C-alpha cells in the first residue's frame, strides 16, 4: 500500500509498539517464523465508502499559516483492519491468545491510531502446521473519512488523508 492508508497502518503499528506489543506491518505467515515471540501483523482488510457530499465535495479549507484556500473532497468510509497474531510453536496457544487480548485491549481503550473503534472481533486460535506457528485473527472496524485537497489552482488532488476522531 502507499499513501494515506499505508500511513494509517503504520500508525496502528506504532501505537501497538508504544503499548509494549510486538507489531509489524502485514506479512505472509511464512515470514512470522523468524520471530521468537508473538507478533501482530497489521493490514487493511476492507474499506467500504459512501458519498461524502455533492459529488464528494466537502467544502473549502483555508490554511491559517499561508492564507491559501483549497477545495476538499472526500468520502465517509468504514475501514476494517486485520491484525493477525502469530506465535511460535514453543510459545503455545496461550501466548497467541494473550497477545491477541493485549491487542484488543489497546484498540478498545485507545482506538486505532486516532480512529474510534466500532467493533473488534477475534477468531479462534489455529495451528499452521506448515509454518509451525499459532495464529489468531483479530479484526477492527473503524469509521473514517478519506479526504483529499486540490492543488492551489483547483487542479489535481493532493494530500490524501484518513481522518477520524476518538469520542
Buried (B, 14 or more C-beta within 10 A) or exposed (E): EEEBBEBBBBBBBEBBEEBEBBBBEBBEBEBBBEBEEBBBBBBBBEBEBEEBEEEBEBEEEEEEEEEEEBBBBBBBBBBBBBBBBBBBBEBBBEBBBBBBBBBBEBBEEBBBBBBBBEEBEBEEBEBBEEBEBBBBBBBBBBBBBBBBBBEEEEEEEEEBBBBBEEE
